[in-house]
Each structure stands twice: as structure tokens, then as C-alpha cells.
Amino acid sequence: MSHGAPGGSGGMKQVRSPAVAAGAWAFGVVGVVTSLLLGLVPIGCKQGKTEGGAAPAPSASVAPSASAATSAAAAPPATSASVAQAPPPSEPVGSGVSSFVAAAQTEGCKAQSGDIATYLQRGEVTVAGSEGSLAAAWLIKLAANKPGAQLAFAGFALDAKQVARARGIGTANETAPRIFANGAGWTLVWFDENGLAYTKPRWETAPAPVIEHLSTVNAANADDVALAATPAGAIVAVAPFNMEKAQLGLFQFAPTDAAAPAVQALGATHHAHEPRRPAVAADGTGYTLAWHEGDGRIVVSRFDLAGKEIDEAYTLAAAPPAGAPARERVNLVATTKGAMAVWIEGDKILARAVDAAARPGEKTWLVGRGRAPALAPIGDGALVVFLGQEGGKDDQVLAVKLSESGEPSATGMRISDGTGAVKDAAAVTSAGPRLGFLWAEPMSNGVSTKRAILRTLESSCVP
């Protein structure tokens, strides 16, 4: 199904919320004063050439308050990296998965699919799932002479049928947004010209969702910001901390409990040296963080729920030798045993399990060859979704199941139909008994615009 861009307009009102103390020692986020400006901006629709989507929602701003930080809240100075080597990083094990079955032709998958947007110029997509539904968001390129994009949102049943029509949420830069299940609803997070923005969209189009900003996390640091949902539904973020950016700070925002602080500072790393490109996973007892060091290592550490870090971090992947293939950003997802870490070196997709104390498993596994990995929990392990070659065709959406130790299954699954190359990263989520996959691919040969495809299938059918 194709969605045009419905126009709309709305009244304007201003609302203020109380300032929220957030602890200067973690980000200088001492408080927030919410200022909401409501109004709808229509987007025109051009027959046959207009991107799918909808008019943006009202905007709002959240700026730090002028509250003074106390000396007790001052951050301790960054220390030299304290990194343990037990067990040491290992050479990758295995040859990677090279055999794949097609999801659409696997009867047990009960695959359901739909085009959720068409004529897209951007390919960034995100999807989140709950027990009974999925929410998706994607970017719609604005006029050629205007920077940035419009952010669209829609809701779907587990059979990929639409239950909440597409609508615009706000404007964004061209960094991929993230959406998370948040209790009974959703939290959508993205970057715009004012920094990190977030809102809690609903199926209903009115009232329009309030958009808030954490101005202390600006768009210039987007590549060094990591996000994850906590089991309670709040969002945890990791971002550079202090003027030298020699530490990473950890905080929560967008809680589901109305009585909870809007922003809560948790802690900061003390084992990092020139940290960058972090990843984070949250579970019921704390947070697992991984990041790239200045020398190229990947390091992993653990925080409890109060924000206290373990005594020593661990090396997840050793510094690469000179001339080694480029090492791409590490990804993390929480598992029943701890977390799963996945990263790419050259075209090799590597995985290593991490236990509940952030101690890496004994083996680093070669999952396969490809690019743009995404992760979702499945069983006691994780599902890796990436773009790779299958059936002689490049850039197909492929999925490989990892056990709790990180070992890949013998056979993977092709999620896309193989009709066209998928150039942009796919997204994946668990949704009760099913999995949801979202990706953008060319609408047809010779056409540069893209369609966004949502496909759901039974989790139990993945080999």
C-alpha cells in the first residue's frame, strides 16, 4: 500500500512543565524546562512523484534550566583506561554462514508483507514491536534546495496490515531515527537542528505528540550517541561527556512513569580513553556498554542500575594491526545471559557473547560476510540481520540466528525477495511470536526512488 502526504493544520498553544534536576556530573543536564509549540505544517502531494508520508507534528523544545550545579555533583576526573584481558580476544572461529532459505517460500514462516511507503528518496528506516503490533518510522526528503528531511510514523498489526495511518512527526537531519516500544506505546528518537529530539506518538492523529529536545546532546555528536530501551520502557542514552570528550556519560529519559524524572543522570565511564562510536544494551539489572578506543580496540564495561561501573572493563576486540581491514561500529543487544556484540571488519561480520558481568565469551565467531548489521533478541541469543550476497545477487536482506554463545546457525534466512539490491541498512524487531523486518529498496529497475517494505514472520521458522 502506498501512502501519499496528507496535509493538515492545527492551532498553537504553549505548555510549561516543572524543571527537572538531572545531575550536572553526568552531562551538565541540570534541569529541563519544556516549551511546547503546537502547529501542523502541510506537505503537498504530487501525483506519481511524491514521497510517501505525512505532514509534521507540532514541535516543542526542551532546554537546560539555569540551575547552578553544586560542588558535590562535579564529575570525577577521567582516569586512564583500566582494561582487563580475561579472557583475551580470540581469532574468529568458523567460516560463516553461506546457505540461506527464503522466508517467503518457507511455509512455517507465514510471511506477511506490505509496502508502507513509496517514492522515497531516503532509505533510513526503523521499526519496533510489542506483543500485538509494530510501529515504523522513516525519512522523507524535503525539497531539493532544503536541508534535512521529514520524519514519518505509522502503526501496523503483526500481519503487516496498517492500523495507524502515516503521519508527519517533525523535521530531522539525515541520520537514521530510532523507535522503541515504551510500555503500552512508543518512543521515537531522532536528531534535528536542535539536537536529540524525542516524542511518544500514538495511533490517534490528535492530539499531536509533544516533541521534546535534550539540547545537551547535539546533532554534531550523533555518531557518538547510543540508544536502547530499558525493560521498563524508558530510553537509555550514551554520549560524550566533559569538554575533552574523554568519557561517556549514561542517562535515562522518556520514562513511562509520570512521577519519574524526565531526565535522570546515571554515571560516566572511568575505563575509557578516547572513546567513540558506543553501543548500549539495557536489562533488568543494569547496562552493558561497548565502545571503540582511540587505538582501535573495542572495549566493554558494565554499570548497575544506580550507575556504578565495574572495577575493570574488558577488551572485546584487540587493536587491529597496521593494514588490517576497517573495523566498523560495534552493535549490542541484551540477551537472557547478558548481551551479544556484533561488528564488522572489512566484510566479515563477527559476533562475541558477553555475560551479565560484561565478561566476553571465549570465542569470537565469524557470522558471514556483508555489511550494515542490525540486531534483535531471539530465544537465549540474537538475530543478526545484514546485507549480503545470496543466490548470486548482492545486497540482499539476510538473517542469521546466534546461540547464547554467539555461535551462528548452520543455515541462514533470506528475508528480501531478491528482486532488487537493498542499499540501505534494514531494521529488525521482535514482536511477540513474530519478527518484523523493514527495509527500503528501489521501486523498479532504472527507478531511483524507493519503497519501504515491512515483512513479518514467525520467529520459530528461522533456522
Beta strands, then each sheet from edge to edge (+ up, - down):
strand 1: 32-37
strand 2: 59-64
strand 3: 83-84
strand 4: 92-93
strand 5: 100-102
strand 6: 112-120
strand 7: 125-129
strand 8: 133-141
strand 9: 149-157
strand 10: 162-172
strand 11: 178-182
strand 12: 185-192
strand 13: 195-199
strand 14: 212-214
strand 15: 226-229
strand 16: 235-241
strand 17: 247-253
strand 18: 263-268
strand 19: 276-283
strand 20: 286-292
strand 21: 298-304
strand 22: 313-317
strand 23: 331-335
strand 24: 338-345
strand 25: 348-355
strand 26: 364-369
strand 27: 371-378
strand 28: 381-390
strand 29: 393-402
strand 30: 412-414
strand 31: 427-431
strand 32: 434-442
strand 33: 450-458
sheet 1: 1+ 2-
sheet 2: 3+ 22+ 21- 20+ 19-
sheet 3: 4+ 26+ 25- 24+ 23-
sheet 4: 5+ 30+ 29- 28+ 27-
sheet 5: 6+ 33- 32+ 31-
sheet 6: 7+ 8- 9+ 10-
sheet 7: 11+ 12- 13+ 14-
sheet 8: 15+ 16- 17+ 18-
end
